Amino acid sequence: MRPGVVVLACVCLFVLGAAPPGGRPLPTRMADTGGGTQLITAVADRTGATRGTVTWWELRRGRWVRAGTAPARFGANGLVRGIERRQGTSTTPTGLYSLPYAFGIKAAPRGTAYKYRRVHRDSWWCQDNRSRSYNRWTEPRAADCRAAESEHLITYAGQYAHALVVGFNYRRPVRGRGAGIFLHVNGRGATAGCVSVPGADMRRILRWVDPARKPHIAIGTTAGSTAITQY
């Protein structure tokens, strides 16, 4: 999803999704955490928000512990339930998703254990609904995938310096629902549907995620029909 088109000047200083004093950590209040021992949560206070908080958690001796947190940016038009999302709406899909692999224009941060794919000049992400490669990395660009309906990954030098693929609409893609949803480095403002964090935090996340611990990402709001606790 083409990143970063809306410039926002304010800085988010609050932490969403953290346990209140004496309360239960967010993962323990969720319906599902993906079955692994690592979880990333991305939480906004309402569906119309373009800012919120990303927190990464790990299960230690049977207890979920917060390992890190960062201010987050969401789609320019806020968040929407993943099963209701439409392509081109600049909305971030809520739900619980796998993290298939990491990628980046820059080399993987030292200590990264996750599968990491380097971006080259002929690396594309196909978003063409007519293509057999819909919602897939192609290198070079697939013959049936129009350039105007694809992302030339290397052109987003800042945002895709480092990223994680979010498994939204990935395993069995539904045409028209959306393609190219990532956790990536901040651009100039809100995203076109991805979740973004500062570059230093993205590098921390990549050094932290461990494929053996089956990490997932949950995206949602603090309450309502898109509440993160329902995923």
Stockholm file with secondary structure:
# STOCKHOLM 1.0

chainA/1-231         MRPGVVVLACVCLFVLGAAPPGGRPLPTRMADTGGGTQLITAVADRTGATRGTVTWWELRRGRWVRAGTAPARFGANGLVRGIERRQGTSTTPTGLYSLPYAFGIKAAPRGTAYKYRRVHRDSWWCQDNRSRSYNRWTEPRAADCRAAESEHLITYAGQYAHALVVGFNYRRPVRGRGAGIFLHVNGRGATAGCVSVPGADMRRILRWVDPARKPHIAIGTTAGSTAITQY
#=GR chainA/1-231 SS CCCCCEECCCCCCCCSSCCCTTCCCGGGGSSCCCSSSEEEEEEESSTTCSEEEEEEEEEETTEEEEEEEEEEECBTTCEEEGGGCCTTSCCEEEEEEECCCEEESSCCCTTCCSCEEECCTTCEEECCTTSTTTTEEESSCCTTSCGGGEEEGGGCTTTTSSEEECCTTCSSCCTTTCCCCEEEECCSEEBSSCEEECHHHHHHHHHHCCGGGCCEEEEEESSSTTBGGGC
#=GC SS_cons         CCCCCEECCCCCCCCSSCCCTTCCCGGGGSSCCCSSSEEEEEEESSTTCSEEEEEEEEEETTEEEEEEEEEEECBTTCEEEGGGCCTTSCCEEEEEEECCCEEESSCCCTTCCSCEEECCTTCEEECCTTSTTTTEEESSCCTTSCGGGEEEGGGCTTTTSSEEECCTTCSSCCTTTCCCCEEEECCSEEBSSCEEECHHHHHHHHHHCCGGGCCEEEEEESSSTTBGGGC
//
